[in-house]
Amino acid sequence: MTEPETLIPPHGGYRHLKSFQVAQLVYDVTVRFCDRYVDPRSRTVDQMVQAARSGVQNIAEGSQASGTSKKMELKLTNVARASLDELRLDYEDFLRQRGLAMWPRQDPRRQALIDRRPATADDVAVWVRAVHQRQGGPGGPGGPGGPGRSEQEPSTSSTESTPSTQPTYSEIAANAALTLLAVAMALLDRQLAAQAAAFEKEGGFTERLYRVRKAARQGKP
């Protein structure tokens, strides 16, 4: 026997969503990245941090709104995805403007980070340092994620031709963030597809209200 449909179904369990967990990790990594590698006087800091925060907040708000509005859930999830895509462009611009390498999708370092399944920004920082040490990148060890503002970035010189063999901390950290962003956006793509299918099959709050009221009337003696 199937359970009767409820007017407001279970909702708001966003902390258990993998998309929320990865987006939150991206936010923490971005705050740390901007603190270490982006000029604090630049508007880019605020733009990147706010885009990362928007991704997290809109996933949460969409989950909360799903109880009464599947349409709003879809809209907010899509906003979260768009915010993370905007952040992805900021990281790509960071690398491009400094002549640093952007790792291709098939780069084994990307898959190595994904397989590691980092849960915190500290986990990512440990991985960044390990990659830097293995590849003999310039600069000595520093705080979490690298030496920060003291790091010497490659200028428009011959170093631009060898960023993959001698990566800086910031290059590795930016590519790590891009890898995590790719995971988060892929998860959100699947989440959006599932939400759209559910909306198409079950309708929204108005349709559910009609079905619940109809069932209640038919159940009366």
C-alpha positions in Angstrom: 0.0 0.0 0.0 1.4 3.3 -1.1 1.7 6.2 1.4 -0.8 9.1 0.8 0.7 12.1 -0.8 1.5 15.0 1.6 0.9 18.6 0.8 4.5 19.6 1.8 6.9 16.8 1.2 10.3 16.4 3.0 12.7 19.2 2.0 15.7 21.2 3.2 18.2 18.4 3.5 20.8 20.3 1.5 23.7 19.5 3.8 23.5 15.9 2.6 23.6 16.9 -1.1 27.0 16.2 -2.6 26.6 19.3 -4.8 26.3 21.4 -1.6 29.3 19.8 0.0 31.6 20.3 -3.0 30.3 23.9 -3.5 31.0 24.7 0.1 34.5 23.3 -0.3 35.0 25.5 -3.4 33.9 28.5 -1.3 36.4 27.8 1.5 39.2 27.2 -1.1 38.3 30.4 -2.9 38.5 32.5 0.3 41.9 31.1 1.0 43.1 31.4 -2.6 42.1 35.1 -2.8 43.7 35.8 0.6 47.0 34.4 -0.7 47.2 35.2 -4.4 44.9 38.0 -5.4 45.6 41.7 -4.6 43.3 42.7 -1.8 42.7 46.0 -3.4 41.3 44.3 -6.5 37.5 44.0 -7.1 38.3 40.5 -8.2 38.5 39.3 -4.6 35.0 40.3 -3.8 33.7 39.0 -7.1 35.2 35.6 -6.7 34.2 35.2 -3.0 30.7 36.3 -3.7 30.3 34.0 -6.7 31.5 31.1 -4.6 29.1 32.1 -1.8 26.2 32.4 -4.2 26.8 28.9 -5.4 26.5 27.5 -1.8 23.6 29.8 -0.7 21.4 29.1 -3.8 21.8 25.3 -3.5 20.6 25.6 0.2 17.8 28.1 -0.6 16.6 25.9 -3.5 16.5 22.9 -1.2 14.5 24.8 1.3 12.1 26.2 -1.3 11.4 22.7 -2.8 8.7 22.0 -0.2 6.3 24.5 -1.7 7.8 25.4 -5.1 9.6 23.0 -7.4 9.8 25.9 -9.9 11.7 28.0 -7.4 14.0 25.0 -6.6 14.8 24.7 -10.2 15.5 28.4 -10.6 17.8 28.7 -7.5 19.7 25.5 -8.4 20.3 27.0 -11.9 21.5 30.3 -10.3 23.9 28.3 -8.2 25.3 26.6 -11.3 25.6 29.9 -13.1 27.5 31.5 -10.1 30.0 28.6 -10.1 30.5 29.0 -13.8 31.2 32.7 -13.3 33.8 31.7 -10.7 35.3 29.2 -13.1 36.0 32.0 -15.6 37.7 34.1 -12.8 40.1 31.3 -12.1 40.8 30.8 -15.8 41.4 34.5 -16.2 43.8 34.4 -13.2 45.9 31.7 -15.0 45.7 33.2 -18.4 46.7 36.7 -17.3 49.8 35.4 -15.5 50.9 33.0 -18.2 50.2 30.0 -16.0 49.2 26.6 -17.3 45.5 25.5 -17.3 45.4 21.8 -16.9 43.4 19.9 -19.5 40.6 17.7 -18.4 42.7 14.6 -19.0 45.5 15.8 -16.8 46.2 13.0 -14.3 46.6 15.6 -11.5 42.9 16.5 -11.8 41.8 12.9 -11.4 44.3 12.4 -8.6 42.6 15.3 -6.7 39.1 13.9 -7.4 40.2 10.4 -6.2 41.6 11.9 -3.0 38.1 13.3 -2.2 39.2 16.3 -0.1 36.7 17.4 2.5 38.3 20.6 3.7 40.4 23.5 2.4 43.2 22.1 4.5 43.0 18.8 2.6 43.3 20.7 -0.7 46.2 22.7 0.7 48.1 19.5 1.6 47.5 18.1 -1.9 48.8 21.4 -3.5 52.0 21.3 -1.4 52.5 17.6 -2.3 52.1 18.3 -6.0 54.5 21.3 -5.8 57.2 19.3 -4.1 56.9 16.4 -6.5 57.2 18.7 -9.5 60.0 20.8 -8.1 58.1 24.1 -8.5 59.7 27.4 -7.6 59.4 28.8 -4.1 59.9 27.2 -0.7 57.3 25.7 1.7 54.9 28.1 3.3 51.5 28.2 5.0 48.5 26.1 3.9 48.3 26.1 0.1 51.7 27.6 -0.4 53.8 30.7 0.4 51.1 33.2 -0.4 51.8 36.8 -1.4 55.6 36.3 -1.1 55.5 33.8 -4.0 57.2 35.0 -7.1 54.8 34.6 -10.1 56.3 34.1 -13.6 56.4 37.4 -15.5 56.2 37.8 -19.3 59.5 36.1 -19.7 60.7 32.7 -20.8 59.2 31.2 -17.7 55.8 31.3 -19.5 56.9 28.4 -21.7 57.5 26.0 -18.8 54.7 26.4 -16.3 53.8 22.7 -16.4 57.3 21.6 -15.5 57.9 24.2 -12.8 54.5 25.1 -11.5 54.0 27.8 -8.8 51.8 27.2 -5.8 49.1 29.6 -7.3 49.0 27.6 -10.6 48.4 24.3 -8.7 45.9 25.9 -6.4 43.9 27.6 -9.2 43.8 24.3 -11.1 42.7 22.5 -8.0 39.8 24.9 -7.6 38.9 24.5 -11.3 38.9 20.7 -10.8 36.5 21.0 -7.8 34.4 23.4 -9.8 34.0 20.9 -12.6 32.9 18.3 -10.1 30.4 20.7 -8.5 28.9 21.8 -11.8 28.6 18.2 -13.1 26.7 17.4 -9.9 24.4 20.4 -10.4 23.8 19.4 -14.0 22.5 16.0 -12.8 20.5 17.7 -10.0 18.8 20.0 -12.4 18.0 17.2 -14.7 16.4 15.2 -11.8 14.5 18.3 -10.6 13.2 19.0 -14.1 12.0 15.4 -14.6 10.3 15.4 -11.2 8.6 18.7 -12.0 7.4 17.3 -15.4 6.0 14.2 -13.8 4.5 15.5 -10.6 3.9 19.2 -11.3 4.3 21.9 -8.7 2.6 22.9 -5.5 -0.7 23.8 -7.2 -1.0 20.4 -8.7 -0.1 18.7 -5.5 -2.6 20.8 -3.6 -5.3 19.7 -6.0 -4.4 16.0 -5.6 -4.2 16.2 -1.8 -7.6 18.0 -1.6 -9.2 15.5 -4.0 -7.9 12.6 -2.1 -9.1 14.1 1.2 -12.6 14.6 -0.2 -12.8 11.1 -1.6 -11.7 9.7 1.7 -14.7 11.2 3.6 -17.7 9.0 4.4 
